[in-house]
Amino acid sequence: MRTTPTNIKLRDIRIKKNLTQYQLARILGFKHNTVISRYETGKKKPNLETAQRIALALGCKVEDIFLP
């Protein structure tokens, strides 16, 4: 069984919700999209609180995005 990396899931869900990285960053209270870019490229992983905020902003469960 093949799993999708969490960074790809995050990107795919964000795109399906018609949000840019910048728009998602602003919803989450970040000034720039850099942090979203780092999450989507796998260079950084969000802490639990941020993962929960991302899931809420995208209308998903945390496990839908961040678990394989």
BELWOLIN-V742535 format. One record per residue. N is the residue number from 1. RES is the residue in one small letter. PHI is phi in whole degrees, 0 to 359 (* if undefined). PSI is psi in whole degrees, 0 to 359 (* if undefined). NEAR is the number of other C-alpha atoms within 8 Angstrom. Layout:
# BELWOLIN-V742535
{{N | RES | PHI | PSI | NEAR} {N | RES | PHI | PSI | NEAR}}
This chain:
# BELWOLIN-V742535
{{1 | m | * | 131 | 2} {2 | r | 262 | 134 | 3} {3 | t | 249 | 153 | 5} {4 | t | 266 | 130 | 7} {5 | p | 301 | 148 | 7} {6 | t | 299 | 326 | 11} {7 | n | 295 | 325 | 11} {8 | i | 289 | 320 | 10} {9 | k | 299 | 315 | 11} {10 | l | 301 | 311 | 12} {11 | r | 300 | 313 | 9} {12 | d | 298 | 316 | 8} {13 | i | 293 | 318 | 9} {14 | r | 300 | 316 | 13} {15 | i | 294 | 319 | 9} {16 | k | 299 | 330 | 7} {17 | k | 274 | 6 | 7} {18 | n | 58 | 42 | 6} {19 | l | 246 | 141 | 10} {20 | t | 276 | 168 | 8} {21 | q | 300 | 319 | 10} {22 | y | 297 | 316 | 10} {23 | q | 297 | 316 | 9} {24 | l | 296 | 318 | 13} {25 | a | 301 | 316 | 14} {26 | r | 294 | 320 | 11} {27 | i | 301 | 322 | 8} {28 | l | 277 | 355 | 9} {29 | g | 92 | 12 | 6} {30 | f | 271 | 148 | 9} {31 | k | 280 | 332 | 6} {32 | h | 229 | 164 | 8} {33 | n | 274 | 1 | 13} {34 | t | 305 | 315 | 6} {35 | v | 295 | 321 | 10} {36 | i | 295 | 318 | 11} {37 | s | 301 | 317 | 9} {38 | r | 294 | 322 | 11} {39 | y | 295 | 318 | 13} {40 | e | 286 | 336 | 12} {41 | t | 267 | 355 | 9} {42 | g | 81 | 10 | 8} {43 | k | 283 | 340 | 7} {44 | k | 212 | 150 | 8} {45 | k | 242 | 139 | 7} {46 | p | 286 | 152 | 8} {47 | n | 287 | 173 | 6} {48 | l | 301 | 316 | 6} {49 | e | 299 | 315 | 7} {50 | t | 293 | 321 | 8} {51 | a | 299 | 320 | 11} {52 | q | 294 | 319 | 10} {53 | r | 294 | 321 | 9} {54 | i | 296 | 313 | 10} {55 | a | 300 | 315 | 12} {56 | l | 299 | 315 | 9} {57 | a | 297 | 328 | 10} {58 | l | 266 | 359 | 9} {59 | g | 69 | 35 | 6} {60 | c | 233 | 174 | 9} {61 | k | 271 | 151 | 9} {62 | v | 305 | 316 | 11} {63 | e | 294 | 335 | 6} {64 | d | 293 | 332 | 7} {65 | i | 260 | 313 | 11} {66 | f | 256 | 3 | 11} {67 | l | 247 | 142 | 7} {68 | p | 295 | * | 6}}
